[in-house]
C-alpha cells in the first residue's frame, strides 16, 4: 500500500462510481432492499441515496479509511442510521441471521477471497433474507473473455486488485446461494469492463 492506493485511488473510484449511468444501475439493484441491511464494499457511500423507504438501518463494511472520509456527507444525509466498519468482506463480526438484506455493488471484483466473503454474507442473512448485487465480471462472449484475460493484470494493478474476469453468478451459487433473478448485459463503456451481473439471491436450503 502507498499514496496511490491509500489516497489517490479512493478519489478516482469516488468519481468513477458516482456517474449517472452507475447510479441508474444502483437504483435498479436496490429497489427491493428492506429492513436491516449489511452493505459489503460500502466505499464512499454512493448507494445511500438509492435505498428505498423500507430500509431501517445500514451497516457498511469497507477497509478504506479514505473512502470512509469521502462518505461522511452522504452518511449525514441518510434518512436511517448508518454504521461504517473498517473491515474487509471476509470479516463479518456479526451473529448468524443478523440482517434482512445483504448488498454488494461493484465489490466482488476486488475482494481477495470472494467465496469466503460470499459465505459470510450468506451466514449473516436472516431466514427469508435476500442478497442484492450488481457487479461487473466475465463476459459470455469468447472474444471479450480473451480481452478480459489479457487486460486483467493491468486492471488489478491500476484499480486496487479489481478483476475483469470473475464469473459472478458461478461464485454466488458456489457460495451456497440460489439465484431468484439474474440479468447479464453490457452497460455503456468498453466491453471488457462493462459486462454486468445484476440480481437477487437467497441462501440455498
N, C-alpha and C positions, 0 to 999 in steps of 0.2 A: 504494500500500500504506500501511497505517496501523495503529493499535492494534487496530481491529476485525478487519481481515484477518490481521494477524500474530499476534495473541494471543487475541482473543475467538473468532473463527471456528474455529480448530483445536479449541478446547474444546467448542464446540457440536457440531462434527462428530464428535468423540470420543464424545460421549454418544449422538448420533443413530445413529451407525454401530455402536453396541455393544448394541443391543436384542436380545432373544431372537429376534424374527422375522428380523432381518437375519442373526443368527448361523446360523439354520437355512438361509438361502439360501447363505451362505458354505460351510457344510458340504457341501451338495449340489453346489455348483460345483467344489469342490476334491477330491472323493472319489478321483479317479484321477490326481492330480498326482504326479509322481515325479522322482527324480534331482536334477540341478542346476536350481534354479528362479530365474527373474527375476520379481519382482513389481513391476509398474509402478503407482504410486499406493499406496505402502505405508501412508501415513497414520500412524496411531498403533498399527499392528501387530495389528489385530483378526483378520486371517487366521491368524496364527501358531498358535493352538490347534487349528485345523481342518485343518492339513496332515496327510496320512496318513503311516504309518511309512516308506514308500518314498522320502521326501524326504531328500536328502543335505545340502543347504545352500540358503540363500535369500539372494539379493542383492536388496535393496529400493531402489527409486528414488522419491524424493519431494522436492519443492523446499521443503517447510515445515520449518524448523528447530524450530518449536514442537511440531509433531506428532512429530518425532523425540524430543524430550524426553519426551512423553507415552508413547512406545513403549518406553522403557527397561526397565520391569519385565517387559513381555511378551517382549522380546528375551532378557532374562536367564533367563526360564523355558523358552525354546525348547530342545528336545532335539537341535538341529542348529545349526551355525554360521549366524549372521545378520550380513550386512554391509549397512549403510544408507548410500546415497549421496545428497547433496543436489542432485539433478538433476531436470529435467523429462522427460516421456515422449518428447519429440522428441530428447533427447540420451542415447544409449545407447553409452558408450565401451567397447564390448566387441567382440571379434572375431566374424566371421561364425560361426554354428554353435556358440555358446558354451554354450547352455542346452538341457536336455531338455524343460523346461516353461516357458511364459511365462504369468503370471497377471495379470488385470486385473479388479478388482471395484469397481464404483461409482466409476469414474475417467474413463472415456471421455467422460462428460458434461461434464467440466470442462477437459480438455486443450485448449489453444487451437487446435492443429492436429492433430486426431485421426488423419487419414490419414497424416501424417508419422510420428506415433508408432507407428501400427499397422505401417507399413512397416519401421520399425526393429525392432519386435518380431518380425516375420517374418524379418528378416535374421539375428537372433541365435539363432534356433532351429536346433538340430542336425537332421540328417536323421532323420526319424521323430518329431521333436518335435511337441508339441501346444500350442495356445493355449487356455487355460481362462478363461472370463469369465462374470460376471453383472453386468448393467448396467441402469439404468432408461433409458427412452427413449420414442420416438414410438409412440403407441398405434396400433392398427389400426382404431379407431372414429373416423369423421369428426367426430362431436360432441366427443369427447375431444381430438382433434387441434386443433380450433379453440380449446379452452380452453388447451391447452398453448402454442399460439402467442401467445395473449393474455397469459398469465402469464409467458412466458419472460423478458421484460425484468426484471421484479421478482425472479424466481428468480435470474437472473445477478447482480443487484446484491446480494441478500441472502446468497447462498451461493457467493461467490468465483468467479463465472464459470460455475456449473453450468447446463447447458441441459436443458430438459424434452423437447425435440422432435427429438433426433437419432435417425435411423433406424439403429440399431446394426448390424443384420445387413447392411444395404447398405454401410455404412462398412467392415465387416470383409471382405466379399467384394471390394469395390473396391480394398482394400489388398493383394490378392493371396492371400487365404486361401480355402480351400474348407471349408464347414461339414460336419463329421461329424455333429453333432447340434445342434438348436436347439429350445428351448421358449420360447414367448411367452405371457405371462399377467399378470394383475393380482395383486399382493401386497396385503396389508392397507394401507388408507390411501386418501386421495383419489385418484381415478383418474388425474388428470393427472400426479401424482407417483409413481404406483405401478405403472406398466406395465413389466414386466421382460423382459429377454432373457437366457437362460442357455444356455450351450452349450460345445462344443469345436470347434476348427477346426485345420486344418493348412495349411502353405504349399501353394499350388496349383502343380502341376507338379513 
